[in-house]
Amino acid sequence: MYTQPADTAVFDAYYHGTHVPLAKTLPNLREMNLSTAPPTALMGTAPYFVAELVFDTMAELQDALRSPEGQKTAADLANFAQAGVTILILETSRTM
């Protein structure tokens, strides 16, 4: 979840042109979902942008983060996420 950047056009261009291609190189990445508009918060403060990266298992996620591609992708955050980023890791189950 990315905090509102000072210049949204610069953020968007860098994110989609540079960071997404880096993230797509993560080993075992099954799915990447990107918000298409700023989210609305029912409570609290909404982030500017949300990205969801999906892996089949926690082990695959951890392997991806430790990989050279994961290290390069994580290091890239400093190039565009100066306003702040919150990274959540969670396991989910399908109920429907």
ABEGO torsion letter per residue (X at the ends): XBBBBABAAAAAAAAAAAAAAAAAABBGBABBBBBABBBBBABEBBBABBBBBBBABAAAAAAAAABAAAAAAAAAAAAAAAAEBBBBBBBBBBAX
